[in-house]
Amino acid sequence: MTDWRPDKLSRRLPHLAARAHLQAAMRQWFAGEGFVEVETPILQVAPGAEVHLAGFATEWELPDGEERERWLHSSPEFAMKKLLVGGIPKLFQFARVFRNAEGSALHHPEFTMLEWYRAGAGYENIMADCAALLALTGVEELRWEDRRCDPRAEPERLTVAEAFGRHAGVDLFATVGGAEKLSHASGVAMHAGDSWDDVFFRIMFEKIEKRLGMGRPTILCEYPISMAALARAKPGDPRVAERFELYACGVELANAFGELTDPAVQRARLQADMDQKERLYGLRWPVDGDFLAALDHGLPDCAGIALGFDRLVMLATGASHIEDVLWLPVR
């Protein structure tokens, strides 16, 4: 509870100066690209769409005494897509976001997410944006533990299936739906009650993620369609979605989509995710009806991404813990 003490704060100041410089450089870059910086409400009817997300709930008391449940958002995604529908074609936001039950050197319950969207663009355009923004760090190498990555190097583009073949010796799509088959092929243990998705993520954690973004950034793309509730299917291969994650030094920095614009499909996916959350955790929250209404009105073809700004600052400064790049951590 003493992070404000002069001795502790002074140790963080070089990292915080680098943070401010990078944020200013990114704002200038977005302005040059014709983006509008927006601010959207933190209080939402639902925190986000992820099945395994733990949110922060609160109560909104109206002047007449009525109380409405609200959540601190885990991403400004739904709100920013509403603005896309409203006619803002290129927008970005440095958003304070919240995720409960998280804490590690790379996780904090309140953190800064840089999120941006381009109407009339595909996820390949967002890949190019990522390369440009990494170069803005102004450093010769990104660092995490003993790993190094050149932020100016052209990112490697690797499909999820290729990554499983290269690093886990698995023909991923030959195992779809068979958790035991995936476990056996990879040599990664299967626990009682595990689904195929559970084994998939364990392989990612144990065998793949730490090998991505070594020497140069990695764009890990074409996730199985079941793992991209907000992304559209890739034309020509309905098994996979237009989704990618950006990695540097084995650290996930960003998650991007060629956005799903079909309102009926989106409704079905969100309801299915809430059903699964209830089965797993005995918890569900409402689907944002205003978001679905916006989709009904017509979300333009677009692509978007959420980047963990604190993590990028960590890698750019060589910080060993996310709290080293925060003015004051949550206590």
N, C-alpha and C positions, 0 to 999 in steps of 0.2 A: 504493500500500500504506500510505498515511498518512491514511486517512479519519478515523482516531480523533484526529488532532491537534486541540488545542483551537481553533485558528483555523478549521479546516475544519468541525469539528463545530458550532461556534457559528453558522456561517452556515446550517446546516440546522435549527437548533433551532426557529425559528418554524414551519416546515413540519411538524416532528415533533410539536410541541404541537398543531397543528391536526389532525394525524393521530389523536392520542390522543383528542382531544375528539370527533371524528366517530365513531371506533370505539365510544366509550362511549355516544354518543347512539343509534347503531344497535343496540347491545345492549339498551338500554332500550326502544327501539321494538319489537324482536322479542319481548321479554318481555311487553310490553303486548298483543301480538297472540297470546300463548299459545304461542310457539315454545319448543322445547327446544334449547339450545346443545349440540352434540355434538363429539367429537374422534374421528377415525377414523385408522387406520394410514397412515403415509406409504409404507411398504414394501408393494408390491402385486405380484401375479403379472404384471401388465401396466400400463404407465403410463397408458393411455387408448385411445380408439377412433379418433382422427383419423388419416387416411391419411398426411398430411404431417408428422406430429409426429415430432420427434427426442427420444428419452428418455435418461435417465441409468440405466445398469444397474449392479448390484452383486451380490455373492454373500453369501448367508446360510449361515454355517457352523454346523451343528447340533452338539450335544455329542458325538455318535457319529462326527463327521467328515464326515457327508454334507453336500454343498453343494447349495443350491438357488438358482437365478437369481431375483432380485427386481429391481424397478424403483422408482425414486422416482416417486410418482404425479404426473400432470399435472393432476389434478382428483380431488376426493373423491367424484365422482358415483356410481360403482358401489357404494362402501361406504355412502353415504347412502341409496341406494335399497334396499339390504339392510335398513337400519333402518326404512324405510317398510314393507317387507314384515313386519318384526318387530312392527309396531304403533305406531310413533312417527308421528303424523299431520302434525306441523308441526315442522321442524327446520332449524337453520342452523349454519354453521361458518365461522370465519375460518381458512382452511387455508393452510399454506405449501405451495406447489406448484412444480414444476420442469419446465422445458422447455429442451432442449439446442439448440445451434446458433442461439440467438436473442440479439440485442443491438442496441439502438438507444435513442433518447431515450424510447421508449415500451415497450421490452422489456428484461427482465432474466431471467437463467437461473433465479433463485429469486425468487418473488414471492408476494403475498398475494391469495388469491381468497376472496371472500365468496360462499358458495353456500347456497341455501335451497330448500326443497320444501314444497308444500302438497298433502296428500291431499284428494280430493274437490273439487278446484278445477281451473279451466282456465287457459290461459296469459293470458287477459284479467285474471285476478286478480293474476298476477305483474306485468302491466303497471301495475296500480294500485299495487302494492308499490314499483315503481321510482320512480314519481312521488313517493310519500311519502318514500322514502329520499333522493332528490335534494334535497328541500326541507330535509332535516336538515343539509345542508352549512352552512346559516346565512349564506351569502354572497349578494350581489345578482346576481353573475354568475360563471359558470365561464369560464376563460380558457385558451386554447391558441394560442400564436403570436399572430396578429392576429385570431383568431376569438373570438366571445363568444356566451354562451348563458345564458338566465335559468333557473336550476334550479327556480324556483317556478312556471314557466309550464306549462300543460297540454301534455303531449307531443303532437307531430304523429304521426299513425298513417299510414304509407305502405307499400303493398305493394312487394315487389321488382319486380314487373312495372311498377307505376306509376313507380318510381324509374328503371328502365331507359328507359321512354318519356319521362319528363320530362328526364332529364339526359344520356341517350345517344341519344335518338331511335330506340329499338329496340322492336319488338314482340317481346318476349322469347320467348313461347311459340310464335311462328311459326318460331323458329330452333332449337328443341330438337333436340339430336343433330347439328346441322350447324355445326361449328366455323367453317368458311369463311364460311357464311352469316351467322353472328353477327359475325364479324370485319368482313365487308363492310358490314353494316348499321350498325355502330357507328363504323367508321373507325379502330378500334384494331387494330394490327398482329397478325398471327398468325405464330407461330414454327414452325419445323419440328417435327413431332411433337406439336403442341398438340392437346389435346382440347377439347370444348365447355366443360368445367369450367374449363380453363386460361384460355380467352378470357374467360369470365364473370368470373373473379377479376381479370383484368387491367383489364377495363372498370370493375369496382367500384373498383379502386385509382386508376385514371387519371381517371375521370369522375364517380363517384358519391359515394364515402365522404366526400371533403373538403367536399361540399355538404350533408351531413346534420347535424342538430343545430345549425343556425345560428339564433340568436335564441331558439329554444326546443328542447328535446330532441326527437329523432326516434326513433320505434319503427318499425324496418324489419321487416316481417313477411311471412309466407307465402312462404318460400323454396321453390325447386324441390325436389321430394321426394327427388331424388338427392343433395341437400346437407344431409340431416337424418337421419343414420343412427339417431339415438336418439329421434326425434320421430315422433308419429303423423300420419297423413294428415289433412288438414282435411275434415270431413264436407261432402259436396257438391262437392268439387273435389279429386280424387285426384292432380292434377298438383302440388299444393303441400302443404307440411307445416305443422303448428302450431309454427312456429319464428319467433322474432323476435330482433333485435339492437337494443340501445339505443345511441344515438349522442348525443354532445354536442360541439360545436366541431369536428366532423369526425373525432372520435376514437371508436372502438368501445369501449364500456364493459362491455357484458354480452351474453350469449348465452343464450337461454331456449327451453324446449320445453314443449309439451303432450306429456307423456312417452309413449313407446311402451310398451305393456304386454303385447303379444302375444309370448310366448316364442319361437315358431317363426319369426316374422318377424324378431325381434331376432337370433336365432342366424344366420339367413341373411345379414342385413346386416353383422354383425360379421365373418363369414367372408369375405364379398365384399370388405370393406375391407382385411382382411389379405392377401387375394390380390392386390389392387391395390397395396398397399404393397410386396409382394414383387416384383411386376412392375416397379415404378418404382425401388425402392431396394435390392432384393436382401435385404430384411430383413422378418422377421415376428416377432411375439411371441404367446404363447398368449392365447386368449380366456379370460377369467375364468370358470371353470366354476362357482364358487360363486355368482357373479352370475346366471348362467343358471339355476342351481338355485333361487335366490330368485324369479326370474321364473316358473319352473314352479310354485312354491308360491302365487304370486299377488301381483303388484304392483298396488296399488289405483290407480284413476284418479287422476292427480296431474299437477302441473306444477312445473317447477323452473328455476333460473337460476344462472349463474355470473357474478359481477361482479368486474372487476379493481379491487380496492380501492385499490391504489397509484395507478392512473390517475385515479380519482376524486379522490383527495387532491391529485394534481398539478393538476387542473383547478380545484379549490376554492381552492388557494393560489397559482395562477399559476406554479408551478414549471416550468422549461424542460426538465428531465430527470428521469427516474424515480429516479435516484440521489439527487436532492435531497430525496426524501421517505422514504428508507431510513435506518435507524440506522447500518448498515454495509453497503455493497454487497459482492457477491461479487468477489473479486480472485484 
